[in-house]
Amino acid sequence: MEVRHSQLKNLLLRGYETKVPVDIKGAPGIGKSEIVKEVAERIAESEKKDFIFWNEINQEEKHKMLSVDLSKVFFFIDIRLAQFDQTDLKGFPNTKMDYAQWVPTLMFKVLSRPEATGMVFFDEMNLAAPSVTATAYQIVNDHQVGETPISKGMFFVSAGNRLEDTNNAFEDPAPLNNRRANVVLLQPQVRDADNKGDDWTTWATENNVDPREIAYLNWKESNLFKYDIESKDASFPTPRTWTKLSKMIEGVNDLKNLRAYAGALLGEGIAREFVGFLKLKEKVNIRNLLKNPKLIKKYSGGENIDVKYSIIAGVAELYVKDQKILNDALGLCKHLEPEFSMFMLKMMKGMAKGEFSSKLVKCKNWKGIAQDFAKYVL
């Protein structure tokens, strides 16, 4: 079953309610791990429980979980299964008596407490050794590790790349597949044709991704994700690498540095094109354009699409710094093609700190375009 990101979120929520395990396959870097954690945080919030990311708490805090009240705790445990061996999951045998008994690891000792609730995420599951995955199967299927039962309040999710994405993956056995829900996550679309918000642009604007990247990828959608298993290039563009690049280029305007950072994460070819796109913004004085919006007519026509996307990025970037330009930005909408106006307003709304709609309707220029855009941006 192929699913988009919003469908996967709904499936994980239902899986948690019913405790039906879910396995997610998909290309690298498209957000599998991020969605699982996001859903875990959402569940914890809805149940009014403290979200405990097991991987990020220290040993002292982990030991405390053996005795504290877990009724208000929601665990999220991220296990990169390819990095584990069998004893990391199963524990070790205690042979001090006249019989052997498996002693569980601290993690599963905590999860054996009946009141424990949360999510265990087995990432890279089909890259792990068969002996390791066999132990994980018992955990997923039977809520038990070795001789230690695991709380029925725990929900198990696994993930991995598709077989065509790597030469190192093992094919999951049919008996395991038959005990869980199995989906393939589709790579995200830059824009959602149905305007339902299930696209990368909506996510990016709401998660502080650099507006220069958002504008560039709306111009060159095919560069959001490019992966070729036969390629020898170590760096290639995915939603994950674009997000990492956004953090690296925050506040950076030097084109040489921008190209170096982009090349390291996306590959030389994409970096060269991205920096070329950024140079277009140097052709336009954004503040002057906002004061004289009719100047945008100079860039009308299909041959200037890249320039218009670059201008939109500049306006959105400026709005984050100076929200007083909102009325002038609305004035620019009167002279831009509707699809570009709509895109610019959606970017500004997603990136705005504070209430956007209430500020919008107070602007003098809003009255002239409200009929065309109200249902999309309010």
Buried (B, 14 or more C-beta within 10 A) or exposed (E): EEBBBBBBBEBBBEBBEEEBBBBBBBBBBBBBBBBBBBBBBBBBEEEEBEBBBBEEEEEEEBEEBEEEEBEEBBBBBBBBBBEBEBEBBBBEEEEEEEEEEBBBBBBBBBBBBEEBBBBBBBBBBBBBEEEBBBBBBBBBBEBEBBEBBBBEBBBBBBBBBBBEBBEEBBEBEEEBEEBBBBBBBBBBBBBBEEEEEBBBBBBBBEEBBBBBBBBBBBBBBEBBBBBEEEEEEEBBBBBBBBBBBBEBBEEEEEEEEBBBBBBBBBBEBBBBBBBEBBEBBEEBEBBEBBEBBEBBEEBEEEEBBBBBBBBBBBBBBBBBEEBEBBBBBBBBBBBBBEEBBBBBBBBBBBBBEEEBEEBBEEBEBBEEBBEEBEEEBE
